[in-house]
Amino acid sequence: NKHGGQGIFTTTNLSIHNTILPLPLLFIIYDFFYTLLHWFLHMKAVYAHVHKHHHFQKAPSRANIDAVNVHPLEFFLGEFNHILALVLVVQGVGTVSVGEYITVGYRGMDVSWVCAVLFIGLGGVLAGLNHTRHDVVLSVPSSSVATDASSDTDATSSSSSSSSTNNNTISNSKNSSKGYLTIFDSKHHDVHHRIPQSNYGQYTVFWDRIFGTFRDYDENDRVNPAYQ
């Protein structure tokens, strides 16, 4: 299909390509829009009217009960993001043809109904874990992370700059030295509830790292009313 993928609504056409492969892209696209939305909800002019209700719970522990304890408008926008991600992954984004054989942009891919169910279902599970006291980390092996970690550790040991920066670097090095790349860590959202001007992503901090709003977990951090 030159103009994007299509939704697969039958069981006979299910495949790894349309059921498993789209999942990472769905979560990344969802979190791009959710990160921006979440940041917007923390703007002073908006926060008190919508998102403040969710942050009454400084240390969430009731899983999905706390995860969905939000303003109705926020709940609607969050769920709309799931639909938006599905549409964009299927239809593609910003495709421009250059000549006969070159296409710039993302052309879209087939997404099955099972993939859509997994996307929303796994999203609910991860959102619930974000609001528990459970320490859940999903990571994948990455040799490049281990290499970066060793250089970070050397840089840290020879540096005498800001202690908070060093603490975050050391924490990152400990997590990375084993050669794993963290995909999901329930503690990252716990950091957001302690220090709301950080970690706006729902399922991953991929976009927070890009936008400069990522803050690693530090067990010595406490809820600071000045940050709320």
C-alpha positions as CSV (number, residue, x, y, z in Angstrom):
1,N,0.0,0.0,0.0
2,K,1.7,3.2,-1.2
3,H,-0.4,5.5,1.0
4,G,0.0,3.8,4.4
5,G,-1.0,0.6,6.1
6,Q,-4.4,-0.7,7.1
7,G,-6.2,-2.0,10.1
8,I,-6.4,-5.8,10.2
9,F,-9.7,-6.9,11.7
10,T,-9.6,-10.7,11.0
11,T,-7.8,-13.5,12.7
12,T,-6.7,-15.2,9.5
13,N,-4.3,-12.3,8.5
14,L,-2.6,-11.9,11.9
15,S,1.2,-11.9,11.7
16,I,4.2,-10.8,13.7
17,H,4.5,-7.9,11.3
18,N,1.1,-6.4,12.0
19,T,0.8,-7.5,15.7
20,I,4.2,-7.3,17.4
21,L,6.4,-5.0,15.3
22,P,4.1,-1.9,15.6
23,L,4.0,-2.0,19.4
24,P,7.3,-0.1,20.1
25,L,6.4,2.6,17.6
26,L,2.9,2.9,19.1
27,F,4.3,3.5,22.5
28,I,6.9,6.0,21.3
29,I,4.4,8.0,19.3
30,Y,1.9,7.9,22.1
31,D,4.5,9.2,24.6
32,F,5.6,12.0,22.3
33,F,2.1,13.6,22.5
34,Y,1.5,12.6,26.1
35,T,4.8,14.2,27.2
36,L,3.8,17.4,25.6
37,L,0.3,17.2,27.0
38,H,1.6,16.4,30.5
39,W,4.0,19.3,30.3
40,F,1.2,21.6,29.3
41,L,-1.0,20.4,32.2
42,H,1.8,21.5,34.6
43,M,1.7,25.1,33.3
44,K,0.6,27.4,36.2
45,A,-2.4,28.7,34.3
46,V,-3.7,25.2,33.7
47,Y,-2.4,23.1,36.6
48,A,-4.8,24.1,39.3
49,H,-7.9,23.6,37.1
50,V,-7.1,20.1,35.7
51,H,-4.0,18.2,36.8
52,K,-3.6,19.2,40.4
53,H,-6.2,16.7,41.4
54,H,-4.0,13.9,40.3
55,H,-1.0,15.2,42.3
56,F,-2.9,15.2,45.6
57,Q,-1.4,11.7,45.9
58,K,2.4,12.3,46.5
59,A,3.3,8.6,46.7
60,P,0.8,6.7,44.6
61,S,0.3,3.1,45.7
62,R,-3.1,1.9,44.4
63,A,-2.1,1.1,40.9
64,N,-4.8,1.9,38.3
65,I,-7.1,3.4,41.0
66,D,-4.5,6.2,41.3
67,A,-3.6,6.1,37.6
68,V,-7.1,7.0,36.5
69,N,-7.7,9.4,39.4
70,V,-7.6,12.3,37.1
71,H,-9.8,15.2,35.8
72,P,-12.3,14.0,33.1
73,L,-10.8,16.2,30.5
74,E,-7.3,14.8,31.2
75,F,-8.7,11.2,31.0
76,F,-10.3,12.0,27.7
77,L,-7.2,13.5,26.2
78,G,-5.0,10.6,27.5
79,E,-7.3,8.0,25.8
80,F,-7.5,10.1,22.6
81,N,-3.7,9.9,22.4
82,H,-4.1,6.1,22.1
83,I,-6.4,6.5,19.1
84,L,-4.1,9.2,17.6
85,A,-1.1,6.9,17.9
86,L,-2.9,4.1,16.2
87,V,-4.1,6.3,13.3
88,L,-0.6,7.8,12.8
89,V,1.1,4.4,12.9
90,V,-1.3,3.0,10.3
91,Q,-1.6,6.0,8.0
92,G,2.0,7.3,8.2
93,V,3.3,10.8,8.8
94,G,4.6,13.5,6.5
95,T,5.3,11.3,3.4
96,V,6.7,13.3,0.5
97,S,7.7,11.6,-2.8
98,V,11.0,12.6,-4.3
99,G,11.2,11.2,-7.7
100,E,9.7,7.8,-8.6
101,Y,11.4,5.6,-6.0
102,I,12.2,7.8,-3.0
103,T,9.7,8.6,-0.3
104,V,10.7,10.9,2.6
105,G,8.8,10.3,5.9
106,Y,7.0,7.4,7.5
107,R,4.6,5.6,5.2
108,G,2.6,3.7,7.7
109,M,2.2,0.0,8.4
110,D,-0.5,-2.6,9.0
111,V,-1.8,-2.9,12.6
112,S,-4.0,-5.8,13.7
113,W,-6.9,-5.6,16.2
114,V,-4.8,-7.8,18.5
115,C,-2.0,-5.3,18.4
116,A,-4.4,-2.5,19.3
117,V,-5.7,-4.5,22.2
118,L,-2.2,-5.3,23.4
119,F,-1.2,-1.6,23.1
120,I,-4.1,-0.4,25.2
121,G,-3.9,-3.4,27.6
122,L,-0.2,-3.2,28.2
123,G,-0.5,0.6,28.5
124,G,-3.0,0.1,31.3
125,V,-0.7,-2.3,33.1
126,L,2.3,0.0,32.8
127,A,0.3,3.0,33.9
128,G,-0.8,1.0,36.9
129,L,2.7,-0.1,37.8
130,N,3.7,3.6,37.6
131,H,1.4,4.2,40.5
132,T,2.5,1.4,42.9
133,R,5.4,0.9,45.3
134,H,6.7,-2.0,43.1
135,D,10.1,-1.6,41.5
136,V,9.6,-2.8,38.0
137,V,12.2,-2.4,35.3
138,L,12.1,-3.6,31.7
139,S,15.4,-3.4,29.9
140,V,17.2,-4.9,26.9
141,P,20.9,-5.8,26.5
142,S,23.0,-3.0,24.9
143,S,26.8,-3.2,24.6
144,S,26.9,0.5,23.7
145,V,25.3,1.5,27.0
146,A,28.0,-0.4,28.9
147,T,30.7,1.4,27.0
148,D,29.1,4.8,27.6
149,A,28.6,3.9,31.3
150,S,32.4,3.2,31.8
151,S,33.3,6.5,30.2
152,D,30.7,8.2,32.4
153,T,32.1,6.6,35.5
154,D,35.6,7.8,34.6
155,A,34.3,11.3,34.0
156,T,32.4,11.3,37.3
157,S,35.4,10.1,39.3
158,S,37.6,12.9,38.0
159,S,35.0,15.6,38.2
160,S,34.2,17.9,41.2
161,S,31.2,19.7,39.8
162,S,27.7,19.9,41.1
163,S,26.9,17.1,43.5
164,S,23.4,16.6,42.2
165,T,24.7,16.2,38.7
166,N,27.2,13.7,39.9
167,N,24.6,11.8,41.8
168,N,22.4,11.4,38.7
169,T,25.5,10.4,36.7
170,I,26.5,7.8,39.2
171,S,23.0,6.4,39.4
172,N,22.9,6.2,35.6
173,S,26.2,4.5,35.6
174,K,25.1,1.9,38.1
175,N,22.1,1.1,36.0
176,S,24.0,1.1,32.7
177,S,27.2,-0.7,33.8
178,K,25.5,-4.1,33.4
179,G,25.1,-3.4,29.7
180,Y,21.3,-2.9,29.7
181,L,19.2,-0.2,28.2
182,T,16.2,0.7,30.3
183,I,12.9,0.8,28.4
184,F,10.5,1.2,31.4
185,D,11.1,1.9,35.0
186,S,8.2,2.4,37.4
187,K,10.5,4.6,39.6
188,H,10.7,7.2,36.9
189,H,7.1,8.2,37.4
190,D,7.5,8.1,41.1
191,V,10.2,10.8,40.7
192,H,7.6,12.8,38.8
193,H,5.2,12.7,41.8
194,R,7.9,13.8,44.1
195,I,9.3,16.5,41.7
196,P,6.6,17.2,39.1
197,Q,8.9,19.3,36.8
198,S,10.4,16.1,35.5
199,N,9.7,12.8,33.8
200,Y,6.5,13.8,31.9
201,G,6.4,10.6,29.9
202,Q,3.9,7.9,30.7
203,Y,5.5,4.7,29.5
204,T,9.1,5.7,28.8
205,V,11.4,8.7,29.4
206,F,12.7,8.6,25.9
207,W,11.2,12.1,25.1
208,D,12.2,13.5,28.5
209,R,15.8,12.7,27.7
210,I,15.5,14.5,24.4
211,F,13.6,17.5,25.9
212,G,15.9,17.8,28.9
213,T,13.2,17.0,31.5
214,F,14.5,13.6,32.6
215,R,15.5,13.1,36.3
216,D,16.9,9.8,37.4
217,Y,15.6,8.1,40.6
218,D,17.4,9.0,43.8
219,E,16.3,7.2,46.9
220,N,17.3,10.2,49.0
221,D,14.8,12.5,47.2
222,R,11.8,13.5,49.2
223,V,8.6,15.3,48.4
224,N,9.5,19.0,48.4
225,P,6.4,21.3,48.7
226,A,8.3,24.0,46.8
227,Y,8.3,21.8,43.8
228,Q,4.6,20.8,43.9
